[in-house]
Amino acid sequence: MKVLILLGLVFLLMLAHGRIIPRCEFARILKQNDVDGDSGISLANWVCLAKWESDFNTRATNYNPGDRSTDYGVFQINSRYWCNDGKTPGAVNACGIPCNALLTKNITTAIKCAKRVVRDPNGILAWVAWRNHCQGRDVSSYISDCRL
Ligand SMILES: *[C@@H]1O[C@H](CO)[C@@H](O)[C@H](O)[C@H]1NC(C)=O
């Protein structure tokens, strides 16, 4: 009985923390969705980006008090330009999706929207964490140990 209660608690905690996708599984999902080389960005760069933006947590959200927008999901996609969360002043929703569609375990929608983001002139520079941790570095180790 105690064990069952404990398991139940662990399960609830796991739900609360959302889903952390193991790095190599994340790389495989991206590859299956033809992300490698999309807009000239290598798979290793995408994995580096997600590592530093969300640590592969599909439920990651971060509020930006400056413009009252929020970043959503593994790619930390912003509600000012890309999705609709119903509370961001002047939001554009260029991906045409509700922001919570970026928080699901199935990251197909998040990948589609990320591809849209990099088609903009700023491209991958839109992601501060990519600039700070991945730009100009050898990022091969983010996928070199994965069976892809
Ligand atoms: C994820 O969602 C997409 C489209 O919404 C679907 O085609 C795909 O099969 C789903 N993947 C999994 C693993 O459920």
The ligand as an SDF file (V2000), in Angstrom:
LIG
                    3D

 14 14  0  0  0  0  0  0  0  0999 V2000
    2.7450   13.1110  -33.4800 C   0  0  0  0  0  0  0  0  0  0  0  0
    1.7690   13.9040  -34.1110 O   0  0  0  0  0  0  0  0  0  0  0  0
    1.7920   13.8290  -35.5260 C   0  0  0  0  0  0  0  0  0  0  0  0
    0.7960   14.8300  -36.1180 C   0  0  0  0  0  0  0  0  0  0  0  0
    0.0760   15.5090  -35.1720 O   0  0  0  0  0  0  0  0  0  0  0  0
    1.4760   12.4180  -35.9570 C   0  0  0  0  0  0  0  0  0  0  0  0
    1.5340   12.3400  -37.3710 O   0  0  0  0  0  0  0  0  0  0  0  0
    2.5110   11.4790  -35.3400 C   0  0  0  0  0  0  0  0  0  0  0  0
    2.1900   10.1510  -35.6490 O   0  0  0  0  0  0  0  0  0  0  0  0
    2.5760   11.6460  -33.8420 C   0  0  0  0  0  0  0  0  0  0  0  0
    3.6980   10.8730  -33.3340 N   0  0  0  0  0  0  0  0  0  0  0  0
    3.5840   10.0260  -32.3190 C   0  0  0  0  0  0  0  0  0  0  0  0
    4.8460    9.3180  -31.9130 C   0  0  0  0  0  0  0  0  0  0  0  0
    2.5350    9.8360  -31.7460 O   0  0  0  0  0  0  0  0  0  0  0  0
  1  2  1  0
  1 10  1  0
  2  3  1  0
  3  4  1  0
  3  6  1  0
  4  5  1  0
  6  7  1  0
  6  8  1  0
  8  9  1  0
  8 10  1  0
 10 11  1  0
 11 12  1  0
 12 13  1  0
 12 14  2  0
M  END
$$$$
